[in-house]
């Protein structure tokens, strides 16, 4: 089904990190597993008010955040009533250096949106769109990707196998072992689910090389769930094969996001976030 949670706080964390990595690394090949659209019309939903709207208002007085590429790009988009999704952010940041963009999605409308956006930037000749399940699709293209490629793996459920038997943790582990710069997003709904994911990560990813990450978790979330759900109650990012400066910067950004959400509210509820650091060796 079409992605409807654009501009929520999970997008803020994911896209802030993505923009910072791409601006630093200037990768020649960009690959994305679950692309969704390149640009959206903001509609003032509660999730957007708590997400991108709160971020833009609060980050304006936090120098590391307001100087970020993500803030600058989304501020311009918001002034036009738009939110730029990850395909659009990647094309904006890599339009002078990348030689290939590869986007997977199962929604024809999302891929058509990316096609139009790429044409507007005169990047259509460099943009490849694949309407297929990206678990098997990524495993097929992985051997042919150059070592300098970057892969964003952005599913909803990371441990559900696709038609060919692979889940997104399989894909992430394969990318990491190939030495590719890789960013994985995941969501969860309870503290017990978080504990299960941590165990899964250490079981499935241990020995793949140093993997770092950070999670943003609603303070109201308990062992079995959360009374507050601004799109997703908790989410995290794992990244691998990145310079130490990237890990330093992303941990700093995630801490600043927790700071600017300390007094946030969502539909009358407390919307504070806390940050947890993840490391797998």
ZAGU-298542 format. One line per 5 residues: number of its first residue (from 1); their letters; for each residue x, y, z of N, C-alpha, C. Coordinates in steps of 0.1 Angstrom, whole numbers. Layout:
residues N
NUM = a = X,Y,Z,X,Y,Z,X,Y,Z | ...
//
This chain:
residues 281
1 = xxxxx = 8,-12,0,0,0,0,9,12,0 | 4,24,-5,12,36,-6,17,40,8 | 29,46,8,34,51,21,27,63,25 | 22,63,38,14,75,42,19,82,54 | 31,77,59,37,83,71,48,92,69
6 = xxxxx = 49,98,56,60,107,53,60,119,62 | 72,124,66,73,136,74,71,133,89 | 69,120,93,68,118,107,82,118,114 | 83,116,127,95,118,134,105,107,130 | 101,95,126,110,85,121,116,89,108
11 = xxxxx = 109,95,99,115,101,87,125,111,90 | 123,119,100,132,130,104,146,123,108 | 145,113,116,158,107,121,165,100,109 | 157,92,101,162,85,90,168,94,79 | 161,104,76,165,113,65,176,123,69
16 = xxxxx = 176,127,82,187,135,87,200,127,86 | 200,114,90,212,106,89,216,104,75 | 206,100,66,209,98,52,216,110,46 | 210,121,47,216,133,41,230,136,46 | 233,134,58,246,136,63,256,127,57
21 = xxxxx = 252,114,57,261,104,51,264,107,36 | 253,110,28,255,113,14,263,125,11 | 261,135,19,269,148,17,284,146,20 | 287,137,30,301,134,33,307,125,23 | 300,114,19,306,103,12,305,105,-3
26 = xxxxx = 295,113,-9,294,115,-23,295,103,-31 | 287,93,-28,289,79,-34,285,80,-49 | 291,71,-57,288,72,-72,276,63,-76 | 272,54,-67,260,46,-70,251,46,-57 | 239,49,-59,229,49,-48,218,39,-50
31 = xxxxx = 216,30,-40,206,20,-42,196,21,-30 | 183,19,-32,173,20,-22,163,9,-23 | 160,3,-12,152,-9,-12,137,-7,-13 | 132,3,-5,117,5,-5,115,20,-6 | 117,25,-19,119,39,-21,107,48,-17
36 = xxxxx = 95,44,-20,83,53,-19,86,65,-28 | 80,76,-26,80,87,-35,92,97,-32 | 95,105,-42,106,115,-41,101,128,-35 | 88,130,-36,82,143,-31,68,141,-27 | 63,147,-16,50,146,-12,44,160,-9
41 = xxxxx = 31,161,-9,24,173,-5,21,172,10 | 26,181,18,23,181,32,8,184,34 | 2,177,44,-12,179,47,-15,183,61 | -5,186,69,-7,190,83,-12,179,92 | -9,166,89,-14,155,97,-7,156,111
46 = xxxxx = -13,150,121,-7,150,135,7,144,134 | 10,134,126,23,129,125,33,139,119 | 29,147,110,37,157,104,40,168,113 | 29,172,121,31,183,131,41,179,141 | 40,167,146,50,162,156,63,159,149
51 = xxxxx = 64,156,137,76,152,130,83,164,124 | 81,165,111,89,175,103,86,190,108 | 74,193,112,70,206,116,77,210,129 | 77,200,139,83,202,151,98,204,149 | 104,195,141,118,195,138,123,209,133
56 = xxxxx = 116,213,122,120,226,116,119,238,126 | 109,238,134,107,249,144,118,248,154 | 121,237,160,130,235,171,145,236,166 | 147,230,154,161,229,149,166,242,145 | 157,252,142,162,265,137,171,272,147
61 = xxxxx = 171,269,160,179,275,170,190,266,175 | 192,254,169,202,245,173,212,244,161 | 224,251,162,233,252,151,236,239,143 | 240,228,150,243,216,142,232,211,134 | 219,213,139,208,208,131,204,218,120
66 = xxxxx = 204,231,123,199,240,113,210,242,102 | 222,238,104,232,238,94,232,225,86 | 225,215,90,225,202,83,219,203,69 | 223,194,60,218,194,47,203,190,47 | 199,181,56,185,178,57,176,190,61
71 = xxxxx = 180,197,71,172,209,75,171,219,63 | 182,221,56,182,231,45,173,226,34 | 173,214,30,165,208,19,150,208,23 | 147,203,35,133,202,39,127,216,43 | 135,225,47,130,239,49,125,245,36
76 = xxxxx = 133,243,26,129,248,12,117,241,7 | 116,228,9,105,220,5,92,225,13 | 93,226,26,82,230,34,76,244,30 | 85,252,26,80,266,22,72,265,9 | 73,254,2,64,251,-9,53,241,-6
81 = xxxxx = 51,238,7,41,229,11,44,214,7 | 57,211,6,61,198,2,71,191,13 | 72,178,12,82,171,19,90,162,9 | 103,163,10,111,155,1,115,142,7 | 111,131,0,114,118,5,128,114,2
86 = xxxxx = 132,102,6,146,98,4,151,98,-10 | 143,93,-20,148,94,-34,151,108,-38 | 143,117,-35,145,131,-38,157,137,-31 | 159,134,-18,171,139,-11,183,133,-17 | 183,120,-20,195,114,-26,199,121,-40
91 = xxxxx = 189,123,-48,191,129,-61,196,144,-60 | 190,151,-50,195,165,-48,210,165,-43 | 213,156,-34,227,156,-29,237,150,-38 | 234,141,-46,243,134,-55,242,137,-69 | 235,148,-73,232,150,-87,244,154,-95
96 = xxxxx = 255,158,-88,267,162,-96,278,151,-96 | 276,140,-88,286,130,-86,282,116,-89 | 269,113,-87,265,99,-89,263,95,-104 | 267,83,-107,265,78,-121,253,69,-122 | 247,65,-111,236,55,-111,228,57,-99
101 = xxxxx = 214,57,-101,205,56,-90,196,44,-93 | 194,35,-83,186,23,-84,176,23,-73 | 163,24,-77,152,24,-67,143,12,-69 | 140,5,-58,130,-6,-58,118,-1,-51 | 106,-5,-56,93,-3,-49,83,-12,-56
106 = xxxxx = 73,-16,-49,62,-24,-55,51,-16,-60 | 51,-3,-57,40,6,-60,43,14,-73 | 35,12,-83,37,19,-96,37,34,-94 | 28,39,-86,26,54,-84,39,60,-78 | 45,53,-68,57,58,-62,69,59,-73
111 = xxxxx = 70,48,-81,81,48,-91,78,59,-101 | 66,62,-105,63,72,-114,66,86,-108 | 64,88,-95,68,100,-89,83,102,-89 | 90,91,-87,105,92,-88,109,96,-102 | 103,89,-112,106,92,-126,105,106,-129
116 = xxxxx = 94,112,-125,91,126,-128,101,135,-121 | 104,132,-108,114,140,-101,128,139,-107 | 132,127,-111,145,126,-118,145,134,-131 | 135,133,-138,134,141,-151,136,156,-148 | 130,161,-137,131,175,-134,145,179,-131
121 = xxxxx = 153,170,-126,167,172,-123,176,168,-134 | 170,164,-145,178,159,-157,187,147,-153 | 181,138,-144,188,126,-140,181,113,-145 | 171,115,-153,164,103,-158,172,93,-165 | 183,97,-172,191,87,-178,200,79,-169
126 = xxxxx = 202,84,-157,210,77,-146,201,69,-137 | 188,70,-138,179,65,-128,172,52,-133 | 174,41,-125,168,28,-129,157,25,-118 | 145,22,-123,134,19,-114,130,4,-116 | 128,-3,-104,124,-17,-105,112,-19,-96
131 = xxxxx = 101,-24,-103,89,-27,-96,89,-42,-92 | 95,-45,-81,96,-59,-77,100,-59,-62 | 98,-71,-56,102,-73,-42,117,-71,-41 | 121,-61,-32,135,-57,-32,144,-67,-24 | 138,-76,-16,147,-86,-9,154,-95,-19
136 = xxxxx = 147,-101,-28,153,-109,-38,160,-101,-48 | 154,-89,-52,160,-80,-62,174,-75,-58 | 175,-71,-45,188,-66,-41,199,-77,-40 | 194,-89,-36,204,-100,-36,209,-104,-50 | 200,-101,-60,205,-104,-74,215,-94,-79
141 = xxxxx = 213,-81,-76,221,-70,-81,234,-69,-73 | 234,-74,-60,245,-71,-51,259,-75,-57 | 260,-87,-63,274,-90,-68,279,-80,-78 | 270,-73,-85,275,-64,-96,277,-50,-91 | 273,-47,-79,275,-33,-74,290,-30,-71
146 = xxxxx = 294,-18,-75,308,-15,-71,310,-13,-56 | 322,-15,-52,325,-14,-37,322,0,-32 | 321,10,-40,318,24,-35,303,27,-34 | 295,17,-38,280,19,-37,275,21,-23 | 264,28,-22,257,30,-9,243,24,-11
151 = xxxxx = 239,17,0,226,10,0,218,15,12 | 206,20,10,196,23,20,186,12,20 | 185,5,32,175,-6,33,164,-1,43 | 152,1,38,142,9,45,129,2,44 | 128,-10,51,115,-18,51,107,-14,63
156 = xxxxx = 95,-20,64,88,-19,77,91,-30,86 | 90,-43,81,94,-54,89,108,-60,83 | 118,-61,92,131,-65,87,133,-80,87 | 124,-87,94,127,-102,95,116,-110,89 | 109,-105,79,99,-113,72,104,-117,59
161 = xxxxx = 105,-130,56,111,-134,43,102,-130,31 | 109,-127,20,101,-125,7,99,-138,0 | 94,-137,-12,91,-149,-21,103,-158,-23 | 115,-152,-23,127,-160,-26,134,-164,-13 | 128,-162,-1,133,-167,11,142,-158,19
166 = xxxxx = 145,-146,13,154,-136,20,146,-127,28 | 151,-123,40,145,-111,47,155,-100,46 | 151,-88,52,160,-76,50,172,-77,59 | 172,-85,69,184,-87,77,194,-95,68 | 189,-104,61,198,-112,51,205,-102,42
171 = xxxxx = 197,-93,36,202,-83,27,212,-74,33 | 209,-69,45,218,-60,52,231,-67,55 | 231,-79,60,243,-87,63,251,-89,51 | 245,-92,39,252,-94,27,259,-82,22 | 252,-70,23,258,-57,19,270,-54,28
176 = xxxxx = 268,-56,41,279,-53,51,291,-62,48 | 289,-75,45,300,-84,43,307,-81,30 | 300,-75,20,306,-71,8,314,-58,9 | 313,-52,21,320,-39,23,313,-27,19 | 300,-28,15,293,-16,10,288,-7,22
181 = xxxxx = 289,6,20,283,15,30,268,13,30 | 263,9,41,249,5,42,242,11,54 | 229,15,52,221,21,63,208,13,63 | 205,8,75,192,0,77,183,7,87 | 170,10,83,160,15,92,151,4,96
186 = xxxxx = 146,4,109,137,-5,114,128,2,124 | 116,-3,126,107,2,136,103,-9,146 | 98,-5,158,92,-15,167,82,-8,176 | 74,-16,183,62,-11,190,62,-12,205 | 72,-19,211,72,-22,225,86,-25,229
191 = xxxxx = 88,-24,242,102,-27,248,105,-41,246 | 95,-50,247,97,-64,246,102,-67,231 | 95,-60,222,99,-62,208,114,-57,206 | 117,-46,212,131,-41,211,141,-51,216 | 138,-57,227,147,-67,233,148,-79,223
196 = xxxxx = 137,-83,216,138,-94,207,146,-90,195 | 145,-77,190,153,-73,179,168,-73,182 | 171,-68,194,185,-68,198,191,-82,198 | 184,-91,203,188,-105,203,190,-110,189 | 181,-107,180,181,-111,166,193,-105,159
201 = xxxxx = 196,-92,162,208,-85,156,221,-92,160 | 222,-95,173,235,-101,177,236,-116,172 | 225,-122,171,225,-136,165,228,-136,150 | 222,-127,143,223,-128,128,234,-119,123 | 239,-109,130,249,-100,125,262,-100,131
206 = xxxxx = 263,-107,143,276,-108,150,286,-114,140 | 298,-107,140,309,-112,131,309,-106,117 | 299,-98,114,298,-91,101,307,-79,100 | 313,-76,112,321,-63,112,314,-54,122 | 321,-43,126,315,-34,135,303,-27,129
211 = xxxxx = 292,-28,136,279,-22,131,275,-12,143 | 272,0,139,268,10,149,253,14,146 | 247,20,156,233,24,154,228,32,166 | 216,38,164,209,45,175,194,44,173 | 187,43,184,173,42,184,167,54,190
216 = xxxxx = 155,59,185,147,69,192,134,63,196 | 131,64,209,120,56,215,112,66,223 | 99,65,221,89,73,229,91,70,244 | 92,80,252,93,77,266,81,70,272 | 69,72,266,57,66,271,56,51,267
221 = xxxxx = 65,46,259,64,32,254,67,22,266 | 59,12,267,62,2,278,65,-12,272 | 65,-22,280,69,-35,276,60,-41,265 | 47,-37,266,38,-44,257,32,-34,246 | 36,-21,247,31,-12,237,32,2,242
226 = xxxxx = 26,11,234,26,25,237,12,32,236 | 8,41,245,-4,48,243,-3,59,233 | 9,61,228,11,72,218,17,66,206 | 12,69,194,18,64,182,18,74,171 | 28,82,170,29,92,159,34,86,146
231 = xxxxx = 29,75,142,34,68,130,40,55,134 | 50,55,143,57,44,149,62,48,162 | 60,40,173,64,44,186,79,45,188 | 87,37,180,101,37,182,107,32,169 | 119,37,166,126,33,154,141,34,156
236 = xxxxx = 148,27,148,163,28,149,170,27,135 | 182,30,135,191,29,123,203,21,127 | 207,12,118,220,6,119,228,10,107 | 241,12,109,250,16,97,263,8,98 | 269,6,87,282,-2,86,290,3,75
241 = xxxxx = 303,0,76,313,4,66,314,19,64 | 312,26,75,313,41,75,325,46,83 | 330,57,79,341,63,87,337,66,101 | 346,66,110,343,69,124,337,83,126 | 340,92,117,334,105,118,319,105,116
246 = xxxxx = 314,95,107,300,94,105,293,89,118 | 299,79,124,293,74,137,292,85,147 | 303,92,149,304,103,158,292,113,155 | 291,117,143,281,127,139,267,122,141 | 264,110,137,250,105,138,246,103,152
251 = xxxxx = 256,99,161,252,98,175,249,112,181 | 257,121,176,254,135,181,241,140,176 | 237,137,164,224,142,158,213,135,166 | 214,122,168,203,115,175,201,120,189 | 212,124,196,211,130,209,204,143,208
256 = xxxxx = 207,151,198,201,164,197,186,163,194 | 183,153,186,168,150,183,161,147,196 | 167,139,204,160,136,217,159,149,225 | 169,157,225,168,170,232,157,179,228 | 155,180,214,145,190,210,131,184,211
261 = xxxxx = 130,171,214,117,165,216,114,163,231 | 122,168,240,120,166,254,107,171,259 | 102,182,254,89,188,258,78,187,248 | 80,178,238,71,177,227,58,170,232 | 47,174,224,34,167,227,29,162,214
266 = xxxxx = 21,151,215,15,145,204,0,142,207 | -9,149,201,-23,148,203,-27,148,218 | -21,157,226,-24,159,240,-15,150,249 | -8,141,243,0,132,251,15,136,252 | 22,132,262,36,135,263,43,128,251
271 = xxxxx = 52,136,244,58,130,232,73,130,233 | 79,130,245,93,130,247,99,117,241 | 111,118,236,119,107,231,132,105,239 | 136,93,239,150,91,245,157,83,234 | 171,84,235,180,78,226,187,66,232
276 = xxxxx = 188,55,225,197,44,229,207,41,218 | 219,38,222,230,35,212,231,20,211 | 233,16,198,234,1,195,248,-1,189 | 254,-12,193,267,-15,187,268,-31,187 | 272,-36,175,273,-50,173,287,-53,167
281 = x = 294,-62,173,308,-65,168,309,-80,165
//
